[in-house]
Each structure stands twice: as C-alpha cells, then as structure tokens.
Amino acid sequence: MTTDATNPLLDFSGLPRFDAILAEHVTPAIDHLLARSRTIVQQLEAPQDDVTWDSFVTPLENATELLGRAWSIVNHLNSVVDTPELRATYNDNQPKVTEFWTELSQNEALFAKYKALRASDSFASLSPARQRIIDNAIRDFRMGGAELAADQKERFAAIQEEQAAVSTRFSENVLDATNDYKLLVTDEAELAGLPDDVKAAAHASAQKDGKQGWQFSLHFPSYYPILQFADNRALRATVYRANATKASDQGDVFSKKDDWDNTQNIVTLLRLRDEEAKLLGYKNFAEVSLVPKMAQSPEHVIGFLEDLAQRARPFAQKDLEELRQFAKDELGIDDLQAWDMPYASEKLQERRYAFSAQEVKQYFPEHKVVDGLFRQIQNLFAVEIKPDVAPVWHKDVRFYSIERDGILIGQFYLDLYARAGKSGGAWMDDARGRRANAHSVQTPVAYLTCNFTEPATVDGVAQPSLFTHDEVITLFHEFGHGLHHMLTQVDELGVSGISGVEWDAVELPSQFMENFCWEWDVLEHMTAHVTTGEPLPRALFDKMLAAKNFQSGLQTLRQVEFSLLDMHLHYDYDATTGQTVQQMIDSVRAKFSLVVPPPFNRFQNSFGHIFSGGYAAGYYSYKWAEVLSADAYAAFEEAKALGPDATTEAGKRYLREILSVGGSRPALESFTAFRGREPSIDALLRHSGMAA
C-alpha cells in the first residue's frame, strides 16, 4: 500500500518521478494535498491585525502551488499517455480539484484580506510584481463569484464543476475517435503520389497490427499527406470526410459514433458559459473572457477581425480564382472540393515555384532541426542548452537544461512524435514556475509537446524523422512559449513566465520565433539532406521564400473565420431562439467565407481550442498577437540592416522587456518598452504579402 511518504506524486524535492507515478497514486496524493490546502486556508481565514505579504500571500501560495503542480502532472499524463486507468482516476479527481479552486475563488475572508492589503500603507512599498499579483487576485475573486449571494455561489460552483467535466468529455471523445479510425489500403497503386516516408510509416503501422498493406489514421502526420499528395481523389475524399466528422453525428465510420458525438457537449458548454456570465453581471461570456485580456470589448475584437477580413478578402479571392482555374486546366477538376484544395494547392505551388513540400522535407531531419533551433536560441539570448537526465513518461521523450554563465535557469521536456493515447496538436505547458524561496530560486520547467512523424525503418534501415517546413515552424512556435516561461527573471510565482500574461498577448513570443524559420543564416545551419548530408541549397531557399505568402489571403481569411465563429458563439448566439450551433456557424460563413465546407463538415466538434483548451472567446488571440509579434520581429529586421551589434542589442532588449518580465506588468507596457511605441498592423500586412 502506498503511503503519503512513499507516494511519488507527493515528492516535490526535484523533478516529477514519471518513471514511478501510477494511476493508483493519484487519488491519495490529491486527497492529501486538498486536505493540506484546506487546513492552511482555514488558518488564513482567521482575523489578522496586520495583513502582510509574508503573513498571508506567501503561505497561501505555498499550499496551492503544490496542489497545482501535482494536478499539472496528472493532467499532463492524461494528455500524453492516456490509459483507461489514468482516465478513470483523472475523471474521479477532477471534480474535487475544480471544487477546491472554485471554493478558493469565492472565499470572502481571503478576498477581504487581499483588499485590505491593497488598501494598506505597505502596498506602495511592494514590488511592482507583487502589486500586480494583488490586483490580479482581486480581479479573479470578483470573476470567481466572491461577491455573489450564497445561493448564486452554489450555482456558480456547480457550473464550474460541470464545465470541467464536459470539457474533459469533449477532449476524450476527440481522442477516442482519432484513435479508433484506421484505414487499410491493400493496393499500392491507390497510394500514387504519396511520399515514400509516408508510405513506410503506414506500412509499419499495418505490420504492427498484424495486417498486410498500408494503414492510415487520423493523426495529422498520417492523414494530411493523403490530402496533400495523393492522386487518388476518392481516397482524399474518404480521409477528409473521416477527419471532418470525427466526434460528431455525421461520423458514420466510427465504431461508437453516438457515444463520441460532441454536439450536445458544445450546446451544454455554451449554455453553462452564458449562465456564468449572467451570474457575474455580464451580458455574455465573451465579455467575461475579455476581462483579463488586452482587448477592450467583444465589439472591439469583432471590429478588429472584420477589418482584417476586409483587408484579406481581395487577396483571398485572387488566391481562390487562381486555384480553381489551375485545378480545372491542369488537374481536370471542374468542381474543386474541400478534399481537393490541399492537393491542388500543393500542385500549383510546385508549378509556380518549381519545388515541392516533399523536396524541402528531405533537408529537415529531426536532429539537424533541433540542433539548429537550439543554436538560434543560444545566439539570440546568450544561453546554453544541454542534454540532461530526468525520469520521463515515454521512451521517446528527451530532457534538457538551459544555462547562462554556467548557472541553471530552466529545463524542459521535449516530446515530439504522434502516438496512440496522445492528444493531437502541439502545445507548451508549465511543469513548474520560477519562484524565489528563502535561500534559493526555484527554476522553471516546461513541457514541449508536438505530434510529428516518428522515425521509420525502411528495408531494415532506420531513417530519421523528417519534418516539413510547417512542422519546423510549429516547433519554433512552441519553443517561443517555452522561452517565455523559462527565461523569465521574475521571482514571484503569480507573474513569472507566462503566468499573469494577458491571453491575447501570450502568443507574441511563440509567433515571434516563427519568423526565424524564414532566415537563410538560420536555415543553412539546421538542414542536411537525409541522403547526401548537403545543406539546403540557396536556390531552393529562395523558391521557398518566394512562396512564403502563397495563398496567405485564404489562410488569413480562414483564421479570421475561426476567430469570428468563436466570438459570435460566445457573444450573440442564443439557443433559446431555436437556432442551432451549425446554423450560427453557417451564418457567419455566409458573410465572411469564400470557401464553404461541405454540409457534413463538423469541424467544431473537434475544435478543442475553444471547447477544451482555454481559448473560449479567445481564439482571436492568434491574429491579435500576430500584430504584436510581426511588429516585434520588424525591430530585428531594422537592426539587421544596421549590423551585428544592433541585432545583438535588439536581442538583449527583447529578452529584457518581453521575455524576462513575464506577466509582472501589462503586455502593452512591455511591448512599448521594447518597441518604443504602441504596435502597428503594418508589419503583419507586409509579412503576409498584403501591404498596399
């Protein structure tokens, strides 16, 4: 029997003991930490003559940080190595954890002490970081229902618990449907056009399941190359339909269609969010979502998005007209469908720029990409990244340390490959935040997770994983988040790293890093042909650069469409009128979209960002932050023209004013301190090829 003393989930002496943590450890650990936290909260509720940071905030943070770290480990494992046992204990414990945080956010005694601290004479002598934590806490108490009447608090708490459960179920349904789908092709002729490495991976997948042929799944590295490269139109249509209908009422190819249908989960979440907003005195959930963000109001966001849509639309129309004409004239496709667009776009790009994505991919073996990424970070921010050792949750996971002048400043786990039981997409999450203790500094630790193709074996010979250029960009993006978390110099947990950063600014460092994937002096050091070892030819890079903004109008309009769908669902959708979610989506598309998906498409049923990932009424953040990131990168373009010293200084200023300060001050202040002015959209339009 595991005791508190031997439970690895309760060992906070170092890094998480992933090699020892089992599903059976979760409940006793969480119960222990919840009881401990509640005891300390009860002690802190008692009247105090003089409320100070050290007597009140520090002990509260000490208690809640350990609970947060333990639950973060459980949440992470549930996302990357999902098992029936882990899922069951996660679902058993999630309501208890949600209940505790809701109780905490509604605790009137604690709320009163934060307000007393804010009103005290000592507040002015606190550091700006501590002042911001107190201000954020007061805001969060109000948004957590601390000022509600008793019966309203009870209902608010029930809403939070139900939202957490439904969001988890949404995510599980997407994962289960993704893992369920397997398409076996037995005639290689049907795979014409597919790259050899994609076929090799599919063949290995079939062999693993004791089958003959080529087996494909709905994991991105498996299904998307079919849409992009397969000459077989029927095969493209089959895979498109499966992916577009997963976790929906249209998903006839899934073994448990009804069990995994997220349609009602979406309706339930929207209803609960709207009820939460009304309880708090807001007109809609979009207003609630924007309280801790940079944007001022839903109308402000919608205006920003509609303006961007208007700017992008002429370019998108030109993109679409060209694609339809090319598909008709060169590919014999008179009625361009959704499952044809990636294929036709790839063929048009090959024709126009004389290269293919598959040709480029041969120059991006995993080891060169990772080494090149590390090299760029080391050059930009004067740090050193070293392989390190720590317990991991899967054999493919690697662990690294970041040092400056021989001093440890951060560590991270790198989990690159797609696999069964792992949620799709790519993300960064924090395992531990930076915090100054009595005698030392707790260094930050990050999880960096992607879903790339694992290395394959062809004819008995091991081949490295090859990344598309888009995957290289994804890796740089997630590492930008990681740098924001790990390079912070703020010693207060509540605003160190990404903590306390406005959600619509948190993508700035990630999107900023993407720009370096288009610099020759970066790529030449991170490429080597998988067969010859030769670096990426300059001529091929020039073609890539010429094609950088290929269909950028369509891509921009697509992101704006997703953002507007999200905002309107949380702003003016009203289920009581009889309008369905699909009808709301169709109405927005009718106004803004040039490419309308087929009627069976249910992309929203797997739109995890807004239904299980924290981006509800916040998906616009990607385009909002892209304005910031493009303008920030423009500072480096300007510096580069002045020489190496200016570039080095720009890197130091970016580190000092953006990354190092974390959430210790408003994001707009940090941007202005770096750039010397407020952000402008000009750089984004220029980088996207949409400048006048």
N, C-alpha and C positions, 0 to 999 in steps of 0.2 A: 504493500500500500504506500502511495506517495504521500509524504507529509509536506507541510509548508516549507520545512527546512531543506527538503530534497527536491522540491518541485522546480524544474529548470526554468519555468516561466516566471518564477519569483526571484531568479538570480539576476540582480542588476549590477553585479560587480564589474561586468565588462560587456562584451558584445552578446547578442542573443545566442542561446545554445541551440541552434537549429538542428543539430545532429541528435539532440536528446528530447526535444519537445514533441509530445504526442497529443492526440486529441483528448486523451484521458486527463491530461494536466490542466486543461483549460478551465473547467468549472471550478475546481478547488482554488485555483490561482485567482480567478476573477472574483469569486466569493470572498476570499481573504482580503483582496485589495479594496473591494467595495466596502466591506465592514471597517477596514482601517480608515478609509477616506471619510466614511460617515462619522466615525468617532472623532476625528480631527475637526470636521465641520461642526459637530456638536460643541466641541470645546471652543471653537472660534465664534460661535453664536453668542457666547456669554458677553455681558456688558464689559466694556473696557473704558478706563478713564481717558486714555490717550491712544487712539488708533494710529499705528505707525506701519511703515512698510515691513520692517523686520518682525514686528509682533503679529502682523495679520497676513499680509500678502505672501511673504516667504513660506510660512508653514502651510498655507493653502496650496501654493504651487508645489511644494514638496510632496504632498499627499496625492494631488491629482496628476502630477507628471508620471508617477509610477503606474497608476492605473492606465493612463493614456498610452504609455509605452508598451505595456503588456497587451492591451487590446489592439494596438497597432500591429504587433507581431501576429496575433491571431487573424486579424483582418488581411494582412499580407499573405499569410499561408493559405487562407481561403481563396485568394485571388490567383495564386501561382501553382499550388499543388492541391487542388480541390479533390477531396475524397468523401465518400458517404459519411464516414465517422467525423471528419472535421466539419463538414457542412452541418451535420446534426448538432454538434456542440456549439458551433457558431450561432445557429438559429436559436438554440436554447438560451444562450447568454446575451445575445444582442438586446432583447427587451430589458434585461436587468441593467445593462450599461446605459442604454438610452434613458431609462427611468432615472438613473442617478444624475446624468448630466442635465436632464430637464428639471429635476428637483433643485439642483445647484443653481440653475439659471433663474429659478423663481424664489430663491431663499431671501426673504425680506430682511433678515438680520444681516446677512452678508452684504446685500445691496446697500443697506443703510451705512455700513462701515466704509464701503468704497466711496459713498457720497460724502461721508464725514472726512475721509482722507482727502478728497478733492477740495473740500471747503476749508481745510486746516491751514494754519500759517506755514506748516512744514512742506506743503505741496510745492511751493515756489522753489524750495531748495533741492527738490528731487531732480534727477537727471531727466532730460527730455524723453528718453526711452521709458522710464518709469512713469512719467506723466502721461505718456501716450497709452501705456498699458491700463492705467486707471481710467482714462477717458473711454478706451475701448470696452473695458469691463462694464462701466455704467451703461453704455450703449447696448451691450449684449444682454445685460439684465433686463432692460426695457424690452428688447426684441425677444427675450426668452419668456416673457409673460410675468415678470416680477410685480408689475403694477396692476395685474388683473385681480378681479374679485375671486374669492375662494372657489366658487363653482366653475368659473371660467378657467382658473388654473388647472382644475381637474380635467376639464375637457381639452385644454391645450396640451397637457401631458399625454393624454390618450391619443391625440392627433400625432404627436411626435413619435410615439411608440408604433402606431400603425404605419406611419410613413416609412419608418426604418424597415419594418417587416416587408412592406410591399416593394420598396426599392430593392431589397435583397432578393425577393422572389423574382422581380423583373430581371435582375442580373443573372440569377441561376437559370431562368428559362432560356435566355440567350446562350449561355454557356452550354446547357444541355442540348439545345437544338443544334448548335455548332458542332458539338462532339458526336451527335447522332448521325449526321449526314455523311454518307460515304458513296461515292460514285465510282464504280468499277468499269473500266474500259478494257476490252479484251482484244480489240483490233487496233494495232498501232497506226494503221492508216487514218483512223479517226482523229489522231493527235497531230496531224500535219500542221507545221508552223510552230509547234511548241518547242522551246529551247531544250537542249539535251539535259541540262541540270535539273530542269523542272520534271522531265520525264523520269530521270533517275530517282528523284525523290519520290515520285508517285509509284514507281516500280518497287522501291524499298518499302513503301507503306503497304502495298499489296502483299509482298512477301512476309512482312511482319504479321499479317493477319492470316497467313497460310493460303493466299489466293494467287492466281496467275493473272498477270496483266498489270494495269496501272490504276492505282486508286487515288482519288482526289477527295478533299474535304473542304469545309467552309472556313478553314484557317486561311488568312489572307495570302501567305506565300504559295498556297496550293491552288486556290480558286482564281485569283486575279490574273495570273499569267494566261489562263484559258481565255478570259475576256480580252486580254491584250494581244495575244499572239495566235490563238487557234484559228485556222482557216475554216474549220467546221462550224458553220453558223448555227446549226441545231444544237451542237454541244455548248456553244456560248449561251444560247437561249436557255438551255437546261440549267446551267450553273447560275446564270443571272437570276432566274426565277427562284431557285432554291435559296439563294442568299437574300433576295428581296422579300421573301415571305417567311423567313425563319421567325419563330416565336409569334406567329400570327394566325388568324383564322383562315388565311389563304395557303398555309403551309402543308399541303396535302402529302408531300414527300416525307414528312417527319413522323416517326413512329408514335409520338404522343402529342399530336397537334393540339388537341383540346387542353391537355394539361399544361402545355408550354405557351399557350396563347396569352400575350401581354395586353391585349386590347382593353380588358376590364381593369388591369393594373394601372394603365395610363389614365383612364377615367377616374379611378379612385384617387390616384396621386394628385391630379388636378383639382378634384373636389376638396381633398384634405388641405392642400396648399391655399386654396381660396378661403376656406373656413378659417385657417390660421391667420390669414391676412385680415379678415373681418374682425376676428377676436382682438387683434392688436390695433384696430382702428384705421386700417389702410383699405383702400378701395379694391386692391387686387394684389396678387402675390408678386407681380413684377415690382411694385413699389417696395415691398418687403425686401426683395432680393437686392435692390439697389442701395439700401441704407448704408451698407459698409463699402460701397464701390465708388469709383470716381464719377461715373455718370450721374447726372442730377435727377433724372426722372425717366419713366418709360417713354414719354413723348420725345425727350432728348435723344434717347437711343434710337427710337424709330426714325426720327429725323435724320440722324447720322447715317443709318443703314439705307434709307431711301435715297439720300443724296449720293451715297456710294453706288447704289444700284443704277441711278440715273447716269452717273459718270461712266460706269462699266458697260451699260447696255449697248451703245453703238459698237464697241469693240467685240462684245459677245455676239451680236447679230452678224458681224462680219465673220467671226470665227465659225459660226454655225452654217452660214451660207457656203463658205469655202468647204467645210467638211461634207455637207450634203452633196455639193457638186462633185467633189472628188470621189465620194462613195459611189455615186451614180456612174460617173465617167470611167473610173479606173477599177472599181471593185464589183460593178454590176449590182449594186444595192440601191434600188429605187426608193425604198421606204426605210430610211435609216431608223433603226430602233435602239432602245436603251442598251441592249446587249451587243450592238454593233459599234457603239461610239468609242470605247477604248481601243478596239481593233482598228477601226477606220482612222482614228487619231494617230495611232502608232504608225500605220502605213503612210499617212500624209506627212507626218514628221520625218519619216525615213526618206520619203521622196523629196521633200523640200530641203532638208538639211543634210542629206546623204550620210546618215548614221542611224543606228537603231539603239534602243534602250538595252537590248541584249548584248550588243557590241560593247557598250560602255561598261556593262556589268562585269565583263571579263577582267577589267582593270581594278576592281574593288574587292579583293579578297579580304576577309574579316581582319586578319592580323595587321595588314597594312592600314586599313581604315582606322582601327582602334589606336594603333601607334601614331597615325597622323593626327587624330583628334587630340591625343594626349600632348603631342608636340605643340600643336597650336595653342592649347590652354597654357602650357608651360611658358611659351614665348609671350603670350598676352599678359599673363598675371604673375610672372616671376615665381612660379611654384614648381614642385617636382612631384610627379605621380609615380608611385612604386607598387609593384605587386605585393600583396600582403596575405596573411593567412587568418582565416576565421571559419567557424562552422557554417555550412550552407545548407539550403533546403533541397538542392538538386545538384547532381554531379557536374552539370554544365555551368553552374554559377561561379563567377570569379570575384575576388575581393581585392581592393586597392586602398592605398593611403595617399593623402595629399600632404606634402610638407612644404614649408617655406623656411629657408635658412636652417634646415635640419630639425625644425620644430613641427610636430604633428598639428595640422589644422582641420583635417576632416578625413573621412573614409567613406567608401561606397561599395555596394554590391552591384555587379553587372550580370543581368540575366537576359540573354539575347534571343533565344530561339523559341519558336512556337512549339507547343506540345499539347496533348490532351490534358484536361484538367487545369489549364491556364487560361485566364481571361484574355480576350483579344485586345489589340491596340498596343499603345506604348504609353508609359507614364513614369513619373518620378514621385516617390513618396518618402517621407522622412521617418527614419528608424529612431532617431534621437536628435534633439536640438542642442544648439550651443547654449551654455549657461555657466556663469561664474559661480563656483562654490566657495566655501570658506577658505580653502587652501589651494584650489586648482581651478582649471577651466574644463568643463565637460565639452569635448569636441563633437561636432555634428556628424551624423552618419546618415547616408541616403540609400534608398533602393532605386536602381535604374533598370527599368523593365521594358523589353521590346518583344516583338513576335516575328523574327526574321527566320529564314530557312536554315535549318541545321545542316552541318556538313554531311555530304553524301559519300557513298562508296560506289564507284563506277568500275565494273570489271575487276573487282577486288582491290582497287586502288583508292585510298582515302583522298577525297577532294575537300578543299577548304570551303567554308560558306562564302558565297559571293553575294555582295549587296548591290541592289540597284542604287542609282544615284538618289532616288527618292528616299530609300532606306538610310542612306548616308545622312541626308538632311534630317530625317527623323531622329537618328542617333545624336546629332549635334543639337537638335531641339531639346530633347530630354536632358542632355547634359547641361544645357543652359539653365534649366530648372535646378539641376543638381548643384551647379556653381553658385546659384543664388542662395541655396541652402547651406552649402559647405564653406563658402568664402566669407561669410558674414563675420563681422568683428563686434557685433552687438552681444553683450553679456547677459541680457535679460531674455529669458525664455519666451515670453509672450510676444516679442517683436524681433527675435533673432531669425536670420534666414528668411524663409518665406512666410513665417508667422506674422500675422497682422498686416500683410501686404494686401491692398485692395485687389479683389479678384479680377477686375478688368485691367489691372496692371501687371498681374503675376506672369503673363505670357511675354512680357517685354524681354527678359533675359534669354528666354528659350528661342524666340523668333529672331532675336539679335544674332545668336550663334549660327543660325541657318545661313546667313549671308556669306560666311567664310567657306561654305561649300561651293562657292562660285568664284573663288580666288585662285588664280593659277599657282601662285607661290605656296598655297596650301595644298592643292590637289597634287602637284608634282611630287610631294613628299609622302603622299598617302595612297599611291596607286602602284600596282605592279601586275602585269598581265599574268593570269593564272598559269599559262603555259610557258611563256618566254621570260617572264620576270621584268619585261620592259615597262617603264613608267608610261602613264597616259600620254599619247602624242599631243603636242601642242595644237596640231591641226584639228584633232578630234575635239579637244577642249574648246577651240574657237567655234566649232559647229555647235557644241552644247550651249555655249554662251549665246550664240545667235538664236538658238531655240528656247532660251530661258523663259521667254514670255509667250511661248506658243500656247494659244488658247487661254491666256490669262484673263481675258474678258469673261469667258464662260466659267472659268474657275472662280473668279471673284463673285460673279452673279450667283453661283451655286452656294458659296459660303454665306452670302447675304441672305439668300433664300432660307437656309437652315436657321440663321440668326433671327430672321423675321418670324418664321414659324414658331420658334421657341418663345419669342417675346409675345406674340399675339396669343398663344395658348395660355400664357400666364397673365395677360393684360386684359383682353376683351372677349375671351372665349367663355360662353355661358351655356353649360349643358342643359339648364332648365328650359331653354328655348326650343329644345329638341334637336339642335344642331349637333352632329357627331364630330368627333375629332378629325376624321377623314374629310368631312365637308369643310371644316375650318382650314385644313391644310390645302385642300383644293382651291379655296377662295383666295388664299394668299398666293398660291402658284399662278392662278389665272391673272393676277395683277403684275407679278414680278418675274415669272419664269419664262424662259424661251424653250427649254426642254422639259416637257411634262412627262413624268414616268408613266408606265402602263397602269391601268386600273388596279391590277393585282398587287402593285408595289405597296409594301407596308414598312418602309424604312424606319418609321417612328417606333415600331415595335422592338427595335434593337438599338434605339438612339440612347445609349447608356449615358452619354454626357449629361443629358437633362433629366433622365428618369432614374439614374442610379449613381451618378458621378459628380454631383455638386454644382453643375452648371445650369440649373434651372433658372430661366430668365437671365442667363448669364453667358449664353453661347456667343453672343455678340462680342464678348471679351477678346476673342481671337482677332477680329478685324480692328477693334478699338486699340488693342495693344500693338497691332501691326503698324499703326500710325506712329506709335512711340518708338518701336524697335527700328523701323526704317529710318526715322529721323536720327535716332542714336547712332545707327551704322553710318549715316551720312557724315557724321562728325569724323569717323575714321577714314572715309573717302577723302574728306578735305585734308585731314592730317597726312595721309599717304602722299598727297600731291606736294606736301612741304618737306617730306623726307623722313628717315627712320626715327630721328629724335622726336619729331612731332607725333608719330604713331605711338611710340613708347609712352609719351606723356598722355596721349588720349586713353591708352590702356590703363594707366595709373588712375586717371580721373574717373573713368568708368567704374573701375574697381572701388575707388574711394566713395563716389557719390551714388552709385546704384547698388552694386553687389554687397558692399561692406555694411551698409546701413540697414539692410533688410526692411522690416516694417516699422522702424523706430521713428519715421516721420512720413507725412503724406507722400504718395508716389509722385504727385505733380511737383512737389518741392524738390524731390530727389532728381527728377528729370531736368528741371530748370537749373539746378545746381550743376549738373553735368553739361547741359547744352548751352546754358547762358540765356535761355529764352524758353517760352512755352512751346509745345510741339506743333508742328505743321504737317499737313497731309501731303505736301508737295513731294517729299522723298518717296512715300509709298506709291504715289501715282507714277513717278519716274521709274522706280524699280520694277513696277508692274507693266511698264510699256504703255501706260495710259495717260501720260502727260500731254498737254496741248502741244 
